[in-house]
Amino acid sequence: MKLLFRAGIFISAFSLCACDLAPTYAPPNVDLPPKFKEGGMWNLANPSDSLPRGSWWNEFHDKTLNALEPQIEEANQTLANALANYEQARTIVEQAESGLYPYLEQDSSLSTNRQSDHRPLRSANQPSHYGANTLDVQASYEVDIWGRVRDTIAASAAEAQADAAILENVRLSLHAELARVYIGLRSLDREGQLLSDTVKTYSDALTLTQNRLAGKIAPPIDVARAQSQLATAQALVADTSARRAILEHAIATLVGKPASSFSIPAAPVIIALPQRPPAVPSTLLERRPDIAAAERGVAAANERIGVARAAFYPRFLLNLTAGTQDTELRLFDLKNALFSVGPSVSLPIFDGGLRTAQLAAATAVRDARTAAYRGQVLLAVQQVEDSLSQEHWLSIEAKRVAESVDAAKKVLDYSLTLYRDGATTYLDVVTAQTTALDAERTALQLRTRRLESSVALFLALGGGWTAPVHMAEVSPPLSTLDLLPH
């Protein structure tokens, strides 16, 4: 009991003088302007990816898309892989936290032995056969004076948080990819309808030229031109169907279903353009999970420096062995009790520069992750600026293209009327048909680009801008597994 009491005093004394050799941590600074250039009141802020993102795809007001998006959570294998990686990171935190507690091990052995008759230094009264039976418990506890264990836990917890943020980034990217592919598919559905209508119109035009040829009021070249226009439109229908099939297969994989048994009925659906509010909360950019992952990677690397520094100092352990030993089986006889208790010290003397190199490596990792974090923030700002500028200029372009479509339709109507009246050649009709079809296809493709730009903006801001943002700031946990996201 006296020895145990002294051991307790020993532990308490060392605990009181324990220190932390890791550098004081603060997220790396990045010099940024106070607001986005392209977005008016869209302000910048710091990572806070714990804020909810909501079902941002609802802003497109499409029932099929709303039904597809949740299926990513249920069956997407890329997301399942990221979730497994995060769970693995959580177990690493648990492994590190075990260093806070004593290590206990029970050891039992029963053996019958015979020693050589000619063993060196054997006395005459020693038996040739004897038993060696032991039952004991061994305990070991590292006194974390230099913070090696605590820094290891903090680093593991920060890395687990980074994996949690990576998981969220994978989830966000998959939802955005599904929205983008679905938008492309519906765009092809609308283009397919346009081309189907065009084929019918061109068929009527071909009939017109054939009738005029039969009446000997049009040359054969008009029929050839009409046939060429019709064949080109029919080829475009087939090309659109081929591209649609590829997108449909991609959607199947995203929602975790075999492409062979998955289909989405074609429908010329008009997907709504999300409306951006005039002022957006400054916390939106904070929710980007890739930025959070990069920042927590810096925090983890910072703690690893403390672990590397602690390797230069002695390690103190408290060791205890207690049990019984007997040549027979009287292991529960108190006379056969044994114990050993006391501290041990491991002091590094010479390692050929190993610890110095390890500290330099840990510092270099911290510096590299700091640069990566700053680069990720700058990339995030660029992506938001890109999306905002696209939204602005594409909306202007859409107005001009709409005017072009209206004008092209009028030209086509005039050309057909003049051709029926014999006032112009069919070449003018072909030119007007080509111009009108190109203008309408451009308008459809432009709307697709605007929708894809909206998806890119959702992705650049870490999720939807309609999610609630009135939450208290959550500081990243450093050494407690319970505070990690579940």
The 8 nearest C-alpha neighbors of each residue, nearest first, counted from 0:
[[1, 3, 2, 4, 5, 6, 7, 340],
 [2, 0, 4, 3, 5, 6, 7, 8],
 [1, 3, 5, 0, 4, 6, 340, 341],
 [4, 2, 6, 0, 5, 1, 7, 340],
 [3, 5, 1, 7, 2, 6, 0, 8],
 [4, 6, 8, 2, 7, 3, 9, 1],
 [7, 5, 9, 3, 4, 8, 2, 10],
 [8, 6, 4, 10, 9, 5, 11, 3],
 [7, 9, 5, 11, 6, 10, 12, 4],
 [8, 10, 6, 12, 7, 11, 5, 13],
 [11, 9, 7, 13, 12, 8, 14, 6],
 [12, 10, 14, 8, 13, 9, 7, 15],
 [11, 13, 9, 15, 14, 10, 8, 16],
 [12, 14, 16, 10, 15, 11, 17, 144],
 [15, 13, 11, 17, 16, 12, 10, 144],
 [16, 14, 12, 13, 17, 11, 144, 10],
 [15, 17, 13, 14, 18, 12, 144, 11],
 [18, 16, 144, 14, 15, 145, 13, 143],
 [17, 19, 145, 146, 144, 16, 20, 143],
 [18, 20, 146, 145, 21, 305, 17, 150],
 [19, 21, 305, 308, 145, 22, 18, 146],
 [305, 22, 20, 302, 19, 304, 23, 301],
 [23, 21, 24, 20, 301, 305, 304, 302],
 [24, 22, 21, 25, 301, 20, 302, 19],
 [23, 25, 22, 26, 298, 301, 21, 302],
 [24, 26, 27, 23, 298, 28, 297, 22],
 [25, 27, 28, 294, 24, 298, 297, 295],
 [28, 26, 25, 369, 29, 373, 372, 294],
 [27, 29, 26, 30, 373, 25, 31, 369],
 [28, 30, 31, 373, 27, 376, 377, 372],
 [31, 29, 28, 32, 373, 377, 33, 376],
 [30, 32, 29, 33, 43, 34, 377, 380],
 [31, 33, 34, 30, 35, 43, 36, 42],
 [32, 34, 42, 43, 31, 35, 44, 41],
 [35, 33, 42, 32, 43, 41, 36, 40],
 [34, 36, 38, 37, 41, 42, 39, 384],
 [35, 37, 38, 34, 39, 384, 41, 32],
 [38, 36, 35, 387, 388, 384, 39, 391],
 [37, 39, 35, 41, 36, 40, 387, 384],
 [38, 40, 41, 37, 35, 36, 34, 278],
 [39, 41, 278, 42, 38, 34, 279, 35],
 [42, 40, 38, 279, 35, 39, 34, 281],
 [41, 43, 34, 281, 40, 35, 33, 44],
 [44, 42, 281, 34, 33, 284, 41, 35],
 [43, 45, 285, 282, 281, 284, 42, 46],
 [44, 46, 285, 47, 43, 284, 282, 286],
 [285, 47, 45, 291, 286, 48, 290, 287],
 [48, 46, 285, 286, 49, 50, 45, 291],
 [286, 47, 49, 50, 288, 287, 46, 285],
 [50, 48, 47, 51, 286, 473, 288, 484],
 [49, 51, 48, 286, 468, 47, 52, 470],
 [52, 50, 53, 466, 49, 467, 468, 48],
 [53, 51, 462, 466, 463, 50, 54, 55],
 [52, 54, 466, 55, 51, 463, 462, 465],
 [55, 53, 56, 57, 52, 463, 466, 462],
 [54, 56, 463, 57, 53, 58, 462, 52],
 [55, 57, 58, 54, 59, 65, 178, 64],
 [58, 56, 55, 59, 60, 54, 65, 61],
 [57, 59, 56, 273, 60, 55, 271, 272],
 [58, 60, 271, 57, 61, 56, 273, 270],
 [61, 59, 57, 58, 271, 62, 270, 56],
 [60, 62, 64, 63, 59, 65, 270, 57],
 [63, 61, 65, 64, 66, 60, 57, 67],
 [62, 64, 66, 65, 61, 67, 68, 263],
 [63, 65, 67, 66, 61, 62, 68, 178],
 [66, 64, 62, 63, 67, 68, 61, 57],
 [65, 67, 63, 64, 68, 62, 69, 70],
 [68, 66, 64, 70, 65, 69, 63, 254],
 [67, 69, 70, 65, 71, 66, 64, 174],
 [70, 68, 71, 72, 67, 66, 73, 65],
 [71, 69, 73, 254, 72, 68, 67, 74],
 [70, 72, 254, 75, 69, 73, 74, 68],
 [73, 71, 70, 69, 74, 75, 78, 68],
 [74, 72, 70, 71, 75, 69, 254, 255],
 [73, 75, 255, 71, 254, 72, 70, 76],
 [76, 74, 255, 71, 254, 78, 77, 253],
 [77, 75, 79, 78, 80, 74, 255, 253],
 [78, 76, 80, 79, 75, 81, 169, 173],
 [77, 79, 81, 76, 80, 75, 82, 170],
 [80, 78, 76, 82, 77, 81, 83, 75],
 [79, 81, 83, 77, 78, 82, 76, 84],
 [82, 80, 84, 78, 166, 83, 79, 85],
 [81, 83, 79, 85, 80, 84, 78, 166],
 [82, 84, 86, 80, 85, 81, 87, 79],
 [85, 83, 87, 81, 82, 86, 80, 88],
 [84, 86, 88, 82, 162, 87, 83, 163],
 [87, 85, 83, 89, 88, 84, 82, 90],
 [86, 88, 84, 90, 85, 89, 83, 91],
 [87, 89, 159, 85, 91, 86, 90, 84],
 [90, 88, 86, 92, 91, 87, 159, 85],
 [89, 91, 93, 87, 92, 88, 94, 86],
 [92, 90, 94, 88, 93, 89, 95, 87],
 [93, 91, 95, 155, 89, 90, 94, 156],
 [94, 92, 90, 96, 91, 95, 97, 89],
 [95, 93, 91, 92, 97, 96, 90, 98],
 [94, 96, 92, 152, 97, 93, 98, 91],
 [97, 95, 93, 98, 94, 99, 152, 92],
 [96, 98, 99, 94, 95, 100, 93, 101],
 [97, 99, 96, 100, 95, 148, 101, 141],
 [100, 98, 97, 96, 101, 148, 149, 141],
 [101, 99, 98, 97, 102, 140, 96, 141],
 [102, 100, 140, 139, 103, 138, 99, 98],
 [101, 103, 139, 138, 140, 100, 104, 137],
 [104, 102, 138, 137, 101, 139, 105, 136],
 [105, 103, 137, 136, 138, 106, 102, 135],
 [104, 106, 136, 135, 137, 107, 103, 134],
 [105, 107, 135, 136, 134, 104, 108, 137],
 [108, 106, 134, 133, 135, 105, 109, 132],
 [107, 109, 133, 132, 110, 134, 106, 131],
 [110, 108, 132, 131, 133, 107, 111, 130],
 [111, 109, 131, 130, 132, 112, 108, 129],
 [110, 112, 130, 129, 131, 113, 109, 128],
 [113, 111, 129, 128, 130, 110, 114, 131],
 [114, 112, 128, 127, 129, 115, 111, 126],
 [113, 115, 127, 116, 112, 128, 118, 126],
 [114, 116, 118, 117, 113, 127, 121, 119],
 [117, 115, 118, 114, 127, 121, 119, 113],
 [116, 118, 115, 119, 121, 114, 120, 122],
 [117, 119, 115, 121, 116, 120, 114, 122],
 [118, 120, 121, 117, 115, 116, 122, 114],
 [121, 119, 122, 118, 117, 123, 116, 125],
 [120, 122, 119, 118, 123, 125, 117, 116],
 [123, 121, 124, 125, 120, 119, 118, 126],
 [122, 124, 125, 121, 126, 116, 120, 127],
 [125, 123, 122, 126, 121, 127, 116, 120],
 [124, 126, 123, 122, 127, 121, 128, 129],
 [127, 125, 128, 124, 129, 114, 123, 113],
 [126, 128, 113, 114, 125, 129, 116, 115],
 [129, 127, 113, 126, 112, 114, 130, 111],
 [128, 130, 112, 111, 326, 113, 126, 127],
 [129, 131, 326, 111, 327, 110, 112, 132],
 [132, 130, 326, 110, 109, 325, 111, 133],
 [133, 131, 109, 325, 108, 324, 326, 110],
 [134, 132, 324, 108, 107, 323, 135, 109],
 [133, 135, 107, 323, 322, 106, 324, 108],
 [322, 136, 134, 321, 106, 105, 323, 107],
 [135, 137, 105, 321, 320, 104, 106, 322],
 [138, 136, 320, 104, 319, 103, 105, 321],
 [139, 137, 103, 319, 102, 318, 320, 104],
 [138, 140, 318, 102, 101, 317, 319, 316],
 [139, 141, 101, 317, 316, 102, 142, 318],
 [142, 140, 316, 315, 143, 317, 139, 314],
 [143, 141, 315, 144, 316, 140, 10, 13],
 [142, 144, 146, 145, 141, 148, 147, 17],
 [145, 143, 17, 146, 142, 18, 13, 14],
 [144, 146, 18, 19, 309, 147, 143, 17],
 [147, 145, 19, 149, 143, 148, 144, 150],
 [148, 146, 306, 150, 149, 145, 309, 151],
 [147, 149, 151, 150, 146, 98, 143, 152],
 [150, 148, 152, 146, 151, 147, 153, 478],
 [151, 149, 153, 302, 147, 152, 148, 146],
 [150, 152, 148, 154, 149, 153, 147, 155],
 [153, 151, 149, 155, 95, 478, 150, 154],
 [154, 152, 478, 477, 150, 156, 151, 155],
 [153, 155, 299, 151, 157, 302, 156, 152],
 [154, 156, 158, 152, 92, 157, 153, 159],
 [157, 155, 159, 153, 158, 154, 92, 478],
 [158, 156, 160, 299, 154, 159, 295, 155],
 [159, 157, 161, 155, 160, 156, 299, 296],
 [160, 158, 88, 162, 156, 161, 157, 89],
 [161, 159, 163, 157, 158, 162, 164, 156],
 [160, 162, 292, 158, 164, 159, 163, 295],
 [163, 161, 165, 159, 85, 164, 160, 166],
 [162, 164, 160, 166, 161, 165, 85, 159],
 [165, 163, 288, 167, 161, 292, 166, 162],
 [166, 164, 162, 168, 167, 163, 292, 161],
 [167, 165, 163, 169, 164, 81, 168, 162],
 [168, 166, 170, 164, 165, 169, 171, 288],
 [167, 169, 165, 171, 288, 170, 166, 289],
 [168, 170, 172, 166, 167, 171, 173, 165],
 [171, 169, 167, 173, 168, 172, 166, 78],
 [170, 172, 168, 174, 169, 173, 167, 175],
 [173, 171, 175, 169, 174, 170, 168, 176],
 [174, 172, 176, 170, 175, 171, 169, 177],
 [173, 175, 177, 171, 176, 172, 178, 170],
 [176, 174, 172, 178, 173, 177, 179, 454],
 [175, 177, 173, 179, 178, 174, 172, 180],
 [176, 178, 174, 180, 175, 179, 181, 173],
 [179, 177, 175, 181, 176, 180, 182, 174],
 [178, 180, 176, 182, 177, 181, 451, 175],
 [181, 179, 183, 177, 182, 178, 176, 246],
 [182, 180, 184, 178, 183, 179, 177, 185],
 [183, 181, 179, 185, 180, 184, 178, 186],
 [182, 184, 186, 180, 181, 185, 179, 187],
 [183, 185, 181, 187, 186, 182, 243, 246],
 [186, 184, 188, 182, 187, 183, 268, 181],
 [185, 187, 183, 189, 188, 184, 182, 190],
 [186, 188, 190, 184, 185, 189, 191, 239],
 [189, 187, 185, 191, 267, 186, 190, 266],
 [190, 188, 267, 192, 186, 191, 187, 193],
 [189, 191, 187, 193, 192, 188, 194, 186],
 [190, 192, 188, 194, 189, 193, 187, 195],
 [191, 193, 195, 189, 190, 194, 196, 188],
 [194, 192, 190, 196, 191, 195, 197, 189],
 [193, 195, 197, 191, 196, 192, 236, 198],
 [196, 194, 192, 198, 197, 193, 191, 199],
 [197, 195, 199, 193, 194, 198, 192, 200],
 [196, 198, 194, 200, 195, 199, 201, 193],
 [199, 197, 201, 195, 200, 196, 232, 202],
 [198, 200, 202, 196, 197, 201, 203, 195],
 [201, 199, 197, 203, 202, 198, 204, 196],
 [200, 202, 204, 198, 203, 229, 199, 197],
 [203, 201, 199, 205, 204, 200, 198, 206],
 [202, 204, 206, 200, 201, 205, 207, 199],
 [203, 205, 201, 207, 202, 206, 200, 208],
 [206, 204, 202, 225, 208, 207, 203, 201],
 [207, 205, 203, 209, 204, 208, 210, 202],
 [206, 208, 204, 210, 205, 209, 211, 203],
 [209, 207, 211, 205, 222, 210, 206, 212],
 [208, 210, 212, 206, 211, 207, 222, 213],
 [211, 209, 213, 207, 212, 208, 206, 214],
 [210, 212, 214, 208, 217, 216, 213, 209],
 [211, 213, 217, 215, 209, 214, 210, 216],
 [212, 214, 210, 215, 211, 209, 216, 217],
 [215, 213, 211, 212, 216, 210, 217, 209],
 [216, 214, 212, 213, 217, 211, 218, 210],
 [215, 217, 211, 214, 212, 218, 213, 421],
 [218, 216, 212, 211, 215, 219, 221, 208],
 [217, 219, 220, 221, 212, 216, 215, 222],
 [220, 218, 221, 222, 212, 223, 217, 209],
 [219, 221, 223, 218, 222, 224, 217, 225],
 [222, 220, 224, 219, 223, 425, 218, 208],
 [221, 223, 225, 208, 219, 220, 224, 209],
 [224, 222, 220, 226, 221, 225, 227, 219],
 [223, 225, 227, 221, 226, 222, 220, 228],
 [226, 224, 205, 222, 228, 227, 223, 221],
 [225, 227, 223, 229, 224, 228, 222, 230],
 [228, 226, 224, 230, 225, 229, 231, 223],
 [227, 229, 225, 231, 226, 230, 224, 232],
 [230, 228, 226, 232, 201, 227, 231, 198],
 [229, 231, 233, 227, 232, 228, 226, 234],
 [232, 230, 234, 228, 229, 233, 227, 235],
 [231, 233, 235, 229, 234, 230, 198, 228],
 [234, 232, 230, 236, 235, 231, 229, 198],
 [235, 233, 231, 237, 236, 232, 230, 238],
 [234, 236, 238, 232, 233, 237, 239, 231],
 [237, 235, 233, 239, 234, 238, 194, 191],
 [236, 238, 240, 234, 235, 239, 241, 233],
 [239, 237, 235, 241, 240, 236, 234, 242],
 [240, 238, 236, 242, 241, 237, 235, 243],
 [239, 241, 243, 237, 238, 242, 244, 236],
 [242, 240, 238, 244, 239, 243, 237, 245],
 [243, 241, 239, 245, 244, 240, 238, 246],
 [242, 244, 240, 246, 241, 245, 184, 239],
 [243, 245, 247, 241, 242, 246, 248, 240],
 [246, 244, 248, 242, 243, 247, 249, 241],
 [247, 245, 249, 243, 248, 244, 184, 180],
 [246, 248, 244, 250, 249, 245, 243, 251],
 [249, 247, 258, 251, 245, 246, 250, 244],
 [250, 248, 246, 252, 251, 247, 253, 245],
 [249, 251, 253, 247, 248, 252, 246, 254],
 [252, 250, 256, 248, 258, 249, 254, 253],
 [253, 251, 255, 249, 250, 254, 256, 257],
 [252, 254, 250, 255, 251, 75, 249, 71],
 [255, 253, 71, 70, 251, 75, 252, 256],
 [254, 256, 74, 75, 252, 253, 251, 76],
 [255, 257, 251, 252, 254, 258, 261, 260],
 [258, 256, 259, 260, 251, 261, 252, 255],
 [257, 259, 248, 261, 251, 260, 256, 252],
 [260, 258, 257, 261, 248, 262, 256, 251],
 [261, 259, 258, 257, 262, 256, 251, 248],
 [262, 260, 258, 259, 251, 257, 256, 263],
 [261, 263, 264, 247, 260, 258, 251, 248],
 [262, 264, 265, 247, 261, 266, 63, 250],
 [265, 263, 266, 262, 188, 247, 267, 185],
 [264, 266, 188, 263, 267, 185, 184, 268],
 [265, 267, 268, 188, 264, 185, 189, 192],
 [268, 266, 189, 188, 185, 269, 192, 265],
 [267, 269, 266, 270, 185, 189, 188, 186],
 [268, 270, 271, 267, 185, 189, 186, 61],
 [271, 269, 59, 268, 61, 272, 60, 182],
 [270, 272, 59, 60, 273, 269, 58, 61],
 [271, 273, 59, 450, 274, 270, 453, 449],
 [274, 272, 58, 59, 271, 275, 453, 450],
 [273, 275, 276, 272, 58, 271, 453, 277],
 [274, 276, 273, 277, 279, 278, 464, 453],
 [275, 277, 278, 274, 279, 464, 465, 273],
 [276, 278, 275, 279, 40, 39, 41, 38],
 [279, 277, 276, 40, 41, 280, 39, 275],
 [278, 280, 41, 281, 276, 40, 277, 464],
 [281, 279, 282, 283, 278, 41, 42, 468],
 [280, 282, 42, 283, 43, 44, 279, 41],
 [281, 283, 285, 280, 284, 44, 468, 286],
 [284, 282, 285, 281, 460, 286, 280, 464],
 [283, 285, 460, 286, 282, 287, 44, 43],
 [286, 46, 284, 47, 45, 282, 283, 44],
 [48, 285, 287, 47, 461, 284, 283, 46],
 [286, 288, 461, 290, 289, 285, 48, 284],
 [289, 287, 164, 291, 168, 290, 48, 286],
 [288, 290, 292, 291, 287, 168, 293, 165],
 [291, 289, 293, 288, 292, 287, 375, 294],
 [290, 292, 288, 294, 289, 293, 46, 295],
 [293, 291, 161, 289, 164, 295, 290, 294],
 [292, 294, 372, 296, 290, 291, 295, 289],
 [295, 293, 291, 297, 296, 292, 372, 290],
 [296, 294, 298, 297, 292, 161, 157, 293],
 [295, 297, 293, 299, 294, 298, 158, 161],
 [296, 298, 300, 294, 295, 368, 299, 365],
 [299, 297, 295, 301, 296, 300, 157, 302],
 [300, 298, 154, 157, 296, 302, 301, 297],
 [301, 299, 365, 303, 297, 302, 298, 296],
 [300, 302, 298, 299, 304, 303, 365, 297],
 [303, 301, 154, 305, 150, 299, 304, 21],
 [304, 302, 306, 300, 305, 301, 361, 154],
 [303, 305, 307, 302, 361, 301, 306, 21],
 [21, 306, 304, 20, 308, 302, 303, 307],
 [305, 307, 147, 303, 309, 304, 308, 150],
 [308, 306, 358, 304, 310, 305, 309, 303],
 [309, 307, 305, 310, 306, 311, 304, 20],
 [308, 310, 306, 311, 307, 312, 145, 147],
 [309, 311, 308, 307, 312, 306, 354, 313],
 [312, 310, 309, 308, 347, 354, 313, 307],
 [311, 313, 310, 309, 314, 346, 347, 145],
 [314, 312, 346, 345, 344, 315, 347, 311],
 [315, 313, 345, 344, 316, 312, 346, 141],
 [316, 314, 344, 142, 141, 343, 313, 345],
 [317, 315, 141, 343, 140, 342, 142, 318],
 [316, 318, 342, 140, 139, 341, 343, 141],
 [319, 317, 139, 341, 340, 138, 342, 316],
 [318, 320, 340, 138, 339, 137, 139, 321],
 [319, 321, 137, 339, 338, 136, 340, 138],
 [322, 320, 338, 135, 136, 337, 339, 319],
 [135, 323, 321, 337, 134, 336, 136, 338],
 [322, 324, 336, 335, 134, 337, 330, 133],
 [325, 323, 133, 335, 132, 330, 134, 336],
 [326, 324, 327, 132, 330, 131, 329, 335],
 [325, 327, 130, 131, 132, 129, 328, 324],
 [326, 328, 325, 130, 329, 132, 131, 330],
 [329, 327, 330, 325, 132, 326, 331, 324],
 [330, 328, 332, 331, 327, 325, 335, 324],
 [329, 331, 328, 323, 332, 324, 325, 335],
 [332, 330, 329, 333, 323, 335, 336, 328],
 [331, 333, 334, 330, 335, 329, 336, 323],
 [334, 332, 336, 335, 331, 323, 330, 337],
 [333, 335, 332, 336, 323, 331, 337, 330],
 [334, 336, 323, 333, 324, 332, 325, 337],
 [337, 335, 323, 333, 334, 322, 324, 338],
 [336, 338, 322, 323, 321, 335, 339, 324],
 [339, 337, 321, 320, 322, 340, 336, 319],
 [338, 340, 320, 319, 321, 341, 337, 318],
 [341, 339, 319, 318, 320, 338, 342, 2],
 [340, 342, 318, 317, 319, 343, 339, 6],
 [343, 341, 317, 316, 318, 344, 315, 340],
 [342, 344, 316, 315, 317, 341, 345, 318],
 [343, 345, 315, 314, 346, 313, 316, 342],
 [344, 346, 314, 313, 315, 347, 343, 316],
 [347, 345, 313, 348, 344, 314, 312, 311],
 [348, 346, 349, 311, 313, 345, 312, 350],
 [347, 349, 346, 350, 311, 345, 351, 313],
 [350, 348, 351, 347, 352, 353, 354, 346],
 [349, 351, 353, 352, 348, 354, 347, 355],
 [350, 352, 353, 349, 354, 355, 356, 348],
 [351, 353, 355, 350, 354, 356, 349, 357],
 [354, 352, 356, 355, 350, 351, 357, 358],
 [355, 353, 357, 356, 352, 358, 310, 311],
 [356, 354, 358, 352, 357, 353, 359, 307],
 [355, 357, 359, 353, 354, 358, 360, 352],
 [356, 358, 354, 360, 355, 359, 361, 353],
 [359, 357, 307, 361, 355, 360, 356, 354],
 [358, 360, 356, 362, 357, 361, 363, 355],
 [359, 361, 357, 363, 358, 362, 356, 364],
 [362, 360, 358, 364, 304, 363, 359, 357],
 [363, 361, 365, 359, 364, 360, 304, 358],
 [362, 364, 360, 366, 365, 361, 367, 359],
 [363, 365, 367, 361, 362, 366, 368, 360],
 [364, 366, 300, 362, 368, 363, 367, 297],
 [367, 365, 369, 363, 364, 368, 362, 370],
 [368, 366, 364, 370, 369, 365, 363, 371],
 [367, 369, 371, 365, 297, 370, 366, 372],
 [370, 368, 366, 372, 371, 367, 297, 365],
 [369, 371, 373, 367, 368, 372, 374, 366],
 [372, 370, 368, 374, 369, 373, 375, 367],
 [373, 371, 293, 375, 369, 374, 370, 294],
 [374, 372, 376, 370, 375, 371, 29, 377],
 [373, 375, 371, 377, 372, 376, 378, 370],
 [376, 374, 378, 372, 373, 377, 371, 379],
 [375, 377, 379, 373, 378, 374, 372, 290],
 [376, 378, 374, 380, 379, 375, 381, 373],
 [377, 379, 381, 375, 376, 380, 374, 382],
 [380, 378, 376, 382, 381, 377, 375, 383],
 [379, 381, 377, 383, 378, 382, 384, 376],
 [380, 382, 378, 384, 379, 383, 385, 377],
 [383, 381, 385, 379, 384, 380, 459, 378],
 [382, 384, 386, 380, 385, 459, 381, 387],
 [383, 385, 381, 387, 382, 386, 37, 388],
 [386, 384, 382, 388, 383, 387, 381, 389],
 [385, 387, 389, 383, 456, 388, 384, 452],
 [388, 386, 390, 384, 389, 385, 37, 383],
 [387, 389, 391, 385, 390, 386, 37, 384],
 [390, 388, 386, 392, 391, 387, 393, 385],
 [389, 391, 387, 388, 393, 392, 386, 394],
 [392, 390, 388, 389, 394, 393, 387, 395],
 [393, 391, 395, 389, 394, 390, 388, 396],
 [392, 394, 396, 395, 390, 389, 391, 397],
 [395, 393, 397, 392, 396, 391, 390, 398],
 [396, 394, 392, 393, 397, 398, 391, 399],
 [395, 397, 393, 399, 394, 398, 400, 392],
 [398, 396, 394, 400, 395, 399, 393, 401],
 [399, 397, 401, 395, 396, 400, 402, 394],
 [398, 400, 402, 396, 401, 397, 403, 395],
 [399, 401, 403, 397, 402, 398, 442, 396],
 [402, 400, 404, 398, 403, 399, 397, 405],
 [403, 401, 399, 405, 400, 404, 406, 398],
 [402, 404, 400, 406, 401, 405, 407, 399],
 [405, 403, 401, 407, 438, 402, 406, 439],
 [406, 404, 402, 408, 403, 407, 401, 409],
 [405, 407, 403, 409, 404, 408, 402, 410],
 [406, 408, 435, 410, 404, 409, 405, 403],
 [409, 407, 411, 405, 410, 406, 435, 404],
 [408, 410, 412, 406, 411, 407, 413, 405],
 [409, 411, 407, 413, 408, 412, 414, 431],
 [412, 410, 431, 414, 408, 409, 413, 432],
 [411, 413, 409, 415, 414, 410, 408, 416],
 [414, 412, 410, 416, 411, 415, 417, 409],
 [413, 415, 411, 417, 428, 416, 412, 418],
 [416, 414, 418, 412, 417, 413, 428, 419],
 [415, 417, 413, 419, 418, 414, 412, 420],
 [416, 418, 422, 420, 414, 415, 419, 423],
 [417, 419, 421, 415, 423, 420, 416, 422],
 [420, 418, 416, 421, 417, 415, 422, 207],
 [419, 421, 417, 418, 422, 416, 423, 415],
 [420, 422, 418, 419, 423, 417, 424, 216],
 [421, 423, 417, 420, 418, 424, 419, 416],
 [424, 422, 418, 421, 417, 425, 427, 414],
 [425, 423, 426, 427, 418, 422, 428, 421],
 [424, 426, 428, 427, 221, 429, 418, 423],
 [425, 427, 429, 424, 428, 430, 221, 224],
 [426, 428, 430, 425, 429, 424, 431, 414],
 [427, 429, 425, 431, 414, 426, 430, 432],
 [430, 428, 432, 426, 431, 427, 433, 425],
 [429, 431, 427, 433, 428, 432, 434, 426],
 [430, 432, 411, 428, 434, 429, 433, 435],
 [433, 431, 429, 435, 430, 434, 428, 411],
 [434, 432, 430, 436, 431, 435, 437, 429],
 [433, 435, 431, 437, 432, 436, 438, 430],
 [434, 436, 407, 438, 432, 437, 433, 408],
 [437, 435, 439, 433, 438, 434, 432, 440],
 [438, 436, 440, 434, 435, 439, 441, 433],
 [439, 437, 441, 435, 404, 436, 440, 434],
 [440, 438, 442, 436, 441, 437, 404, 435],
 [439, 441, 443, 437, 442, 438, 436, 444],
 [440, 442, 438, 444, 439, 443, 445, 437],
 [441, 443, 439, 445, 440, 444, 400, 438],
 [444, 442, 440, 446, 445, 441, 439, 447],
 [443, 445, 447, 441, 446, 442, 440, 448],
 [446, 444, 448, 442, 447, 443, 441, 449],
 [445, 447, 449, 443, 448, 444, 450, 442],
 [448, 446, 444, 450, 445, 449, 451, 186],
 [447, 449, 445, 451, 446, 450, 452, 444],
 [450, 448, 452, 446, 447, 451, 445, 453],
 [449, 451, 453, 447, 452, 448, 272, 446],
 [452, 450, 448, 454, 453, 449, 179, 447],
 [451, 453, 455, 449, 450, 454, 386, 448],
 [454, 452, 456, 450, 451, 455, 457, 449],
 [455, 453, 451, 457, 456, 452, 175, 458],
 [454, 456, 452, 458, 453, 457, 459, 451],
 [457, 455, 459, 453, 386, 458, 454, 460],
 [458, 456, 462, 454, 460, 455, 463, 459],
 [457, 459, 455, 461, 456, 460, 462, 454],
 [460, 458, 456, 383, 461, 457, 382, 455],
 [461, 459, 284, 457, 458, 462, 283, 456],
 [460, 462, 287, 458, 286, 459, 457, 284],
 [463, 461, 457, 52, 460, 458, 55, 464],
 [462, 464, 55, 457, 465, 52, 466, 53],
 [463, 465, 466, 462, 283, 279, 457, 55],
 [464, 466, 463, 467, 55, 53, 52, 468],
 [465, 467, 52, 53, 464, 463, 51, 468],
 [468, 466, 469, 465, 51, 50, 52, 470],
 [467, 469, 470, 50, 466, 282, 51, 280],
 [468, 470, 467, 471, 50, 472, 282, 466],
 [471, 469, 468, 472, 50, 467, 473, 49],
 [470, 472, 473, 469, 468, 50, 474, 49],
 [471, 473, 470, 474, 47, 49, 50, 469],
 [472, 474, 471, 475, 49, 47, 470, 476],
 [473, 475, 476, 472, 47, 477, 471, 49],
 [474, 476, 473, 477, 157, 160, 295, 482],
 [477, 475, 482, 478, 479, 474, 483, 156],
 [476, 478, 153, 156, 479, 157, 475, 154],
 [479, 477, 153, 152, 156, 476, 480, 149],
 [478, 480, 481, 482, 477, 476, 156, 483],
 [479, 481, 482, 483, 478, 92, 156, 93],
 [482, 480, 479, 483, 484, 485, 476, 478],
 [483, 481, 480, 479, 476, 484, 475, 478],
 [482, 484, 480, 481, 485, 160, 476, 479],
 [483, 485, 482, 163, 160, 481, 49, 480],
 [484, 483, 481, 482, 163, 86, 89, 85]]
